[in-house]
Amino acid sequence: MGNSQPRNASRSRRTSQWPQGAAELGATATDHHYHQEELQQHQQQQEQQQQQQPQQEQEQPSSRRIQFQPQTNLPTQSNPPGVEEQPVQSQQQQLSTWSLGSLSGGRLNWSFSGARNSFRHRNKATRKSLTSLHGSRRGKTQWHRPLTNSIFNSHFKESSKNDLYRIDHLVAKGAFGVVFKVSSKTDNSLCYALKVLKKSKLIQDNSVRQIKDEADIQKVCGHHPFIVKQIDLWQNRHNLHILSEYVPNGELFSKITHFSIDLVRLYIGEIALALDFLHNAGIIYRDAKPENILLTQQFHIKLTDFGLSKWLKLGANTRTMCGTFKYMAPEILCGEPYGHAVDWWALGVIACQMLTQKLTEERRR
């Protein structure tokens, strides 16, 4: 018992002098001879590995590509009996993964196969994803719409429907555009009136709100039998298009030059029904004149051209000076506030003109 303590102390001193690798391999052993055997076995494996390393370097070309497989110089734990240890790469082999390129034309060509392949793979995947993204219309970076398109886009959708119709002849010209008679290319029996308005002219004259109100009013009131029905709206880069039903007999005074009392009563009554419908809908017409009163195939009237119409509640007033001078009410000409009654004034002027085929002396002046 007295000698065991010095013997254990000497054993611990000898163990502390062992190499670090042997100490790690024998961390769980208690026999000194067993540790020595493990140390010798490990040293033999390192010598075999150093002998195999020059042969591997000779077999590889000058521009060699070495897989990046980091390993430790020593195993972290001993293998069970009967299981061979895997060869351990030296530190020199690991560092050669990032170097050892080939000289070509005085330039060093680096070759790191693992990273290069993965980089190419990522590039292909990126190109594929970008191609699929830009290949679809939704993923493309859209060009900014022209300002003239954005202004009218809420009412006039961008389209190329002009190709669906054939222009037959010019019907009328106005301040902002022209009106054509068009027919469908698929069915010649279908005829329409196409109003083409220049967007630049509308913007220049500050009439954007006016044309939008015209489109809304004609769309809302087009079902009335004495109002021209709106069919479609669209725009292209330079023009707005309003497609409406075509009224074949044209303007009121183009077909009829002499009006009997009964005929005047009929037409004035139909115009009055259309105006009353507009007023009850909260709309003031402000452009009642013979040029805007069309005759259908059965010679009934239809009101058209709502370019000067405005949303106005019954009993409310407005001050905008607009219309045709010959049919304007005095309050409009004087710049005073006015309401829906100005439409009835214009209707009275039309009735007088139908009965006498001329305007009064006061109107002429």
C-alpha positions in Angstrom: 0.0 0.0 0.0 2.8 2.4 0.8 4.4 1.8 -2.6 1.2 2.2 -4.7 1.1 6.0 -4.4 4.6 6.5 -5.8 3.9 4.0 -8.6 0.7 5.9 -9.6 2.6 9.2 -9.5 5.3 7.9 -11.8 2.7 6.5 -14.2 1.0 10.0 -14.4 4.4 11.6 -15.1 5.1 9.2 -17.9 1.6 9.6 -19.4 2.0 13.4 -19.5 5.2 12.9 -21.6 3.3 11.0 -24.3 2.6 12.7 -27.6 -0.8 14.5 -27.9 -2.2 12.0 -30.4 -1.3 9.0 -28.2 -2.9 10.7 -25.3 -6.2 11.2 -27.2 -6.2 7.7 -28.5 -5.6 6.3 -25.0 -7.9 8.6 -23.1 -10.2 5.7 -22.1 -7.5 3.0 -21.5 -5.7 2.3 -18.2 -2.9 -0.1 -19.4 0.4 1.6 -20.3 1.3 -1.1 -22.8 -2.0 -0.9 -24.5 -1.4 2.8 -25.1 2.0 2.1 -26.5 0.6 -0.3 -29.0 -2.1 2.2 -30.1 0.6 4.8 -30.6 2.8 2.6 -32.7 -0.1 1.5 -34.8 -1.0 5.2 -35.4 2.6 6.1 -36.4 2.7 3.2 -38.9 -0.5 4.5 -40.5 1.0 8.0 -40.9 4.1 6.5 -42.5 2.0 4.5 -45.0 0.0 7.6 -45.8 3.2 9.7 -46.4 4.4 7.0 -48.8 1.1 6.9 -50.8 1.0 10.7 -51.1 3.8 11.2 -53.7 2.2 8.4 -55.9 -1.2 10.3 -55.8 0.5 13.6 -56.8 2.2 11.9 -59.8 -1.0 10.4 -61.0 -2.9 13.8 -60.9 -2.4 16.3 -63.8 -0.8 19.6 -63.4 -4.1 21.4 -63.2 -5.7 19.1 -60.6 -9.1 19.5 -59.0 -9.3 18.2 -55.5 -12.6 17.9 -53.6 -12.8 20.0 -50.5 -13.2 17.5 -47.7 -11.8 19.0 -44.5 -10.6 16.4 -42.0 -8.6 16.5 -38.8 -5.1 15.1 -38.6 -6.0 12.7 -35.8 -9.1 10.8 -35.2 -11.2 12.0 -32.3 -11.7 8.6 -30.8 -10.3 5.1 -31.2 -12.0 2.7 -33.5 -13.5 -0.6 -32.2 -11.4 -3.7 -32.6 -11.6 -5.2 -36.1 -12.5 -1.8 -37.8 -9.8 -0.2 -39.8 -9.2 3.5 -39.6 -9.8 5.7 -42.6 -6.7 7.5 -44.1 -6.3 11.0 -42.9 -5.5 13.8 -45.3 -2.5 15.9 -44.4 -2.6 19.6 -43.9 -0.7 20.1 -47.2 -3.5 18.2 -49.1 -6.2 20.3 -47.6 -4.4 23.6 -48.5 -3.9 22.4 -52.0 -7.6 22.4 -52.6 -7.5 26.2 -52.9 -4.2 26.4 -54.9 -2.3 24.3 -57.4 -3.7 25.8 -60.6 -2.2 25.4 -64.1 -0.2 28.1 -65.9 -1.7 28.9 -69.3 -0.3 31.8 -71.4 1.5 33.2 -68.4 -1.7 33.3 -66.3 -2.6 31.1 -63.5 -5.9 29.3 -64.1 -7.5 28.4 -60.8 -9.4 25.2 -60.6 -11.7 24.4 -57.8 -14.2 22.0 -59.2 -16.7 21.8 -56.4 -17.3 25.6 -56.2 -17.2 26.1 -60.0 -19.8 23.4 -60.6 -22.1 24.7 -58.0 -21.6 28.3 -59.3 -22.6 27.2 -62.8 -25.6 25.4 -61.4 -26.7 28.4 -59.6 -26.2 30.5 -62.7 -28.3 28.2 -64.8 -31.0 28.1 -62.1 -31.0 31.9 -61.9 -31.2 32.3 -65.7 -34.0 29.8 -65.8 -35.9 31.6 -63.1 -35.4 34.9 -64.8 -36.4 33.5 -68.2 -39.6 32.1 -66.8 -40.2 35.4 -65.0 -39.6 37.6 -68.0 -41.2 35.2 -70.4 -44.6 35.7 -68.8 -46.4 39.0 -69.3 -47.2 39.4 -65.6 -43.5 39.2 -64.6 -42.1 41.6 -67.1 -41.1 45.1 -66.1 -43.9 47.1 -67.7 -43.1 50.2 -69.6 -44.8 53.3 -68.2 -48.1 54.0 -69.8 -48.2 57.3 -71.7 -49.8 60.0 -69.6 -52.6 60.4 -72.1 -53.5 56.7 -71.6 -53.5 56.9 -67.8 -55.7 59.9 -67.7 -58.6 58.2 -69.6 -57.9 54.7 -68.5 -60.7 54.6 -65.9 -63.3 55.0 -68.6 -61.6 54.1 -71.9 -59.8 50.8 -71.9 -56.7 50.3 -74.1 -57.7 48.3 -77.1 -57.2 47.9 -80.9 -60.9 47.4 -81.8 -60.5 49.6 -84.8 -59.6 46.5 -86.8 -63.1 45.1 -86.1 -64.9 47.8 -88.1 -64.8 49.3 -91.6 -65.2 53.0 -92.1 -68.0 53.7 -94.6 -68.1 57.5 -94.7 -67.7 60.7 -92.6 -70.9 61.8 -90.8 -69.9 65.0 -89.0 -67.1 67.0 -87.6 -66.8 68.6 -84.2 -64.5 70.7 -82.0 -62.6 67.7 -80.7 -63.0 65.1 -83.4 -65.1 63.5 -86.1 -67.9 61.0 -86.4 -67.8 58.1 -88.9 -70.4 55.6 -90.0 -68.8 52.2 -89.6 -69.9 48.6 -90.3 -68.8 45.4 -88.8 -66.3 43.4 -90.8 -68.0 40.1 -89.8 -71.6 41.3 -90.6 -72.2 44.1 -93.0 -75.8 44.6 -91.8 -74.5 45.9 -88.4 -73.8 49.7 -88.7 -72.6 52.0 -85.9 -71.6 55.6 -85.4 -67.9 55.9 -84.3 -66.9 59.1 -82.6 -63.1 59.6 -82.7 -61.7 62.3 -80.3 -58.1 63.5 -80.2 -56.8 63.1 -76.6 -54.2 65.9 -77.0 -57.0 68.4 -77.9 -59.1 67.3 -75.0 -56.2 67.7 -72.6 -55.2 71.1 -74.1 -58.7 72.5 -73.7 -59.1 71.0 -70.2 -62.0 68.8 -71.3 -61.0 65.5 -69.7 -63.7 65.6 -67.1 -66.2 66.6 -69.7 -65.6 63.6 -72.0 -65.7 61.2 -69.0 -69.1 62.7 -68.0 -70.3 62.3 -71.5 -69.3 58.6 -71.5 -71.0 58.0 -68.1 -74.2 59.8 -69.0 -74.7 58.1 -72.3 -74.0 54.7 -70.7 -76.5 55.3 -67.9 -79.3 56.8 -70.0 -78.8 55.0 -73.3 -81.7 52.6 -72.6 -84.2 55.4 -73.1 -86.1 55.1 -76.4 -85.3 58.8 -77.3 -81.6 58.7 -76.4 -78.8 57.3 -78.6 -77.5 54.1 -77.0 -73.8 53.7 -76.3 -72.2 50.4 -77.5 -68.5 50.5 -76.5 -65.6 52.7 -75.4 -61.9 52.3 -76.0 -58.7 54.2 -76.6 -55.4 53.9 -78.4 -52.3 56.0 -78.2 -53.7 59.2 -79.7 -57.5 58.9 -79.8 -60.6 58.1 -77.8 -63.4 56.0 -79.4 -67.1 56.1 -78.6 -69.1 53.5 -80.5 -72.9 54.2 -80.5 -75.9 53.0 -82.4 -76.3 54.5 -85.9 -79.4 56.6 -86.5 -79.9 56.3 -90.3 -82.0 59.4 -91.2 -79.6 61.9 -89.7 -80.3 65.3 -88.3 -83.8 66.7 -87.7 -83.7 69.4 -90.5 -81.9 67.2 -93.0 -85.0 65.1 -94.0 -87.8 67.4 -93.1 -88.1 71.0 -94.3 -91.8 71.7 -93.6 -93.4 70.7 -90.3 -97.1 70.5 -89.7 -98.6 71.4 -86.4 -99.2 67.8 -85.5 -95.6 66.8 -86.4 -94.2 69.7 -84.3 -96.3 68.5 -81.4 -95.1 64.9 -81.8 -91.4 65.9 -82.0 -91.6 68.5 -79.3 -93.3 65.9 -77.0 -90.6 63.3 -77.7 -87.8 65.8 -77.0 -89.5 66.9 -73.8 -89.8 63.3 -72.6 -86.0 62.8 -73.2 -85.1 66.1 -71.4 -87.4 65.3 -68.5 -85.8 61.8 -68.1 -82.4 63.5 -68.0 -83.4 66.0 -65.4 -84.9 63.4 -63.2 -81.6 61.5 -63.5 -79.7 64.6 -62.2 -78.4 65.6 -65.6 -78.6 69.0 -67.4 -78.3 68.6 -71.2 -77.2 72.2 -72.2 -76.9 71.4 -75.9 -80.4 71.0 -77.3 -80.4 72.0 -81.0 -81.6 70.5 -84.3 -78.1 69.2 -85.1 -78.2 66.9 -81.9 -81.7 65.6 -82.7 -81.6 62.6 -85.0 -84.3 60.7 -86.8 -84.6 56.9 -86.7 -85.7 54.6 -89.4 -89.3 55.2 -88.3 -88.7 59.0 -88.1 -88.8 59.2 -84.3 -86.3 61.4 -82.5 -83.1 60.5 -80.6 -80.9 62.9 -78.6 -77.2 62.5 -79.1 -73.9 64.3 -78.2 -73.7 64.6 -74.4 -70.4 66.5 -74.5 -71.8 69.5 -72.7 -74.0 67.6 -70.3 -73.3 67.7 -66.6 -74.4 66.0 -63.4 -76.7 68.5 -61.6 -79.4 67.7 -59.1 -82.8 69.2 -59.5 -83.0 72.6 -58.0 -79.2 73.1 -58.1 -77.4 75.8 -60.2 -74.2 76.1 -62.2 -72.4 79.0 -63.9 -70.5 77.4 -66.8 -71.0 79.3 -70.0 -71.4 76.7 -72.7 -73.7 75.6 -75.6 -74.7 77.0 -78.9 -75.3 80.8 -78.9 -78.6 80.6 -80.9 -80.2 78.3 -78.4 -78.6 79.7 -75.2 -80.9 81.0 -72.4 -80.3 84.7 -71.4 -78.9 83.7 -68.0 -76.2 81.7 -69.6 -75.2 84.6 -71.9 -75.2 87.0 -69.0 -73.0 84.7 -66.9 -75.6 84.3 -64.1 -76.3 81.0 -62.2 -78.7 78.8 -64.1 -80.4 75.4 -63.7 -82.3 72.8 -65.7 -84.7 75.5 -67.1 -82.2 76.4 -69.7 -83.0 73.2 -71.6 -86.7 74.2 -71.7 -85.7 77.6 -73.2 -83.7 75.8 -75.9 -86.6 73.5 -76.6 -88.9 76.6 -77.1 -86.4 78.0 -79.6 -86.4 74.7 -81.6 -90.3 74.7 -81.6 -90.4 78.2 -83.0 -87.8 77.3 -85.7 -89.8 74.2 -86.7 -93.0 76.2 -87.1 -91.5 79.3 -88.9 -88.4 77.7 -90.5 -86.4 80.7 -89.1 -85.2 82.1 -85.9 -86.7 85.3 -84.4 -85.1 88.7 -85.1 -83.9 88.8 -81.5 -82.1 85.5 -81.9 -80.5 86.7 -85.1 -79.1 89.7 -83.4 
